[in-house]
Amino acid sequence: MNETRTEQPVTSARTGTSSLPAIEAVGLTKRFHGFTAVDGVDISVRQGEVVAFLGPNGAGKTSTIDMLLGLSQPDSGSVSLFGLTPRQAISRGLVSAVMQTGGLLADITVRDTMKLTASLFAHTTSIDAALERAGILDIADRKVQKCSGGQQQRLRFAMALVSDPGLIVLDEPTTGMDVEGRHSFWQAIHADAQRGRTVLFATHYLEEADQYADRIVLIRKGRIVADGTTAEIKAMASGRTIEAEWDGQSADAQAEIAALPGVDSVEVRGPRIIIRANDSDAVARHLLTRTSARDVTITSQNLEQAFLRLTGDDTEGE
């Protein structure tokens, strides 16, 4: 055990100089056997931001996160965390990560896992406080192998909190959690961010990004294709969805709608027609005056639709 370690109550996240970004990545490139997984990625994250890093499978999310954490080296480009190299920042306890798997010993208790983790740092928070914030203080004496997948993920979160880092990187952090568990987990993350903690997270639950992120960065085929607030990302995917009762309409009537200017797609699902178009007013006017369609509704793009539109045809596995 490290005898110089001091255990302190959880107050606020430790950070570097406040004027420095928590993450500054410039021109990150990573290739595997001739395939470019990450292609000139630039990311800058201010201290205290909560940033969602999204993209389809194979887009380069995990490869980028590995480089940010110093788990792999970029073929070109640079990374700094609070003005330090990833290794320096992590060794000082300024950066922690919650990954999907790994890092747990099955035959020891939750509390002993936390003690072992805390022994690696000179500065730590209260173990019980970290467990409580992760929502697993009541199972502190349970062996890890007896914990559910969601409880083990919460333990990884508690382990990440123990050094009181200024930056937490989360890679699919709520995998294995039920809806209630995900909600309480994000409440804890949000409370951390209010203290000044910086959070970068990758998730396939788009509603988490929509609800909890200050900013969203979208990656596609190794390149950043969008970067902004949730509202800005939705606005980038222009167009609206028009739905109407369509029972009994002819194929010719459907073809006329598809030929209207600005119509991206037309789909008939049972008794309803679903149209995606830039000029929703023109489509609605056509439906109401040129067809017998009824019960017309118009909705703007949600984050899922914007995600699909901006990341498009990425289907390769990472």
PyMOL commands that set and color helices and strands:
alter all, ss='L'
color gray80, all
select helices_A, chain A and resi 61-68+86-91+110-118+127-134+137-139+144-146+149-161+179-194+206-212+230-236+251-258+280-290+303-311
alter helices_A, ss='H'
color red, helices_A
select strands_A, chain A and resi 6-8+23-32+35-45+50-54+76-80+95-98+123-125+167-171+198-202+215-220+223-228+240-245+263-269+272-277+294-300
alter strands_A, ss='S'
color yellow, strands_A
deselect
rebuild
show_as cartoon
